[in-house]
Amino acid sequence: MNLLEIHNHLNKIWGEIFRMNEELKEKLSPMGFKVEPVEEVFNAYIYLEGEWREMIYPHPAFEIKPQGELGATIQSFYIVFGILKDKISQGFVLEFLKKFPKSYIYGSENFLEDIYNHKKPKLPDEVYRLITESQEEVLQFEVEEEEASEIEEKLFGFIKLAKKHGVLEL
């Protein structure tokens, strides 16, 4: 284990999250979003070596109200939005999976059981069927990228897609 590499990586992800938080406050406000301050998120999970693993240590994130969060783990930067199951259409799922290949879809209650996991992809029709058969009321749509600039770009792409399909409560 190289402690200097770990130190530098943690500084990078925390620094980028603080930077994005400040920049996105101005960019998202006119669009109807409220960007909350950066927080330490505890007891999250990360998908490593084929399974979800608990992160007892904190990672940086901030809420994008309503319904979203932007953060970073040791693995990647991410955005995640909770969407009411009743608002999710087959067209939204199809476009989401096409536009965001590095993504996950999971429930808000049973969040360790993937409906979609880009490391074990499924066809969009199967994903939509699993969503409609799910007992979940809210589904989490998560996108990850290795670089902060890429996740910012994905955030605006997701917002555009979500507005097109009417899945955000703005």
Buried (B, 14 or more C-beta within 10 A) or exposed (E): EEEEEEEEEBEEBBEBBBEBBEEBBEBBEEEEBEBEEBBEBEEBBBBEEEEBEEBEEEBBBBBBBEBBBBBBBEBBBBBBBBBEBEBBEBEBBBBBBEBBEBBBBBBEEEBEEBBBBBEEEBEBEEBBBBBEEBEBEBBBBBBBBEEBEBBBEBBBBBBEBBEEBEBBEE
